[in-house]
């Protein structure tokens, strides 16, 4: 017996892994599991457009590439923290307000 499996994960030109045929990043599914503690079934309930096969494929890809994806997740959180600090910076807000008033 021979089994054929469709590729469930695509890597874009920036090295970001996506669930094939969707606009969902593998990291998004992984974060649902890691931060929310959701099972694949709960992830499916929360994101019904994803099949259980796609969710399991995303998690499998994560576990097979955990070091690299954990680094991407850390970078993502670092970028988010940097952007939040810029937005909360009073000088930045003053300059932004100045730009809004000059337009």
Secondary structure, DSSP 4 states (H G I P E B T S, - for coil): --------EEE-TTS-EEETTSS-BHHHHHHHHHHH---HHHHHHH-TTS-HHHHHHHHHHHHHTHHHHHHHHHHHHHHHHHHHHHHH-HHHHHHHHHHHHH-
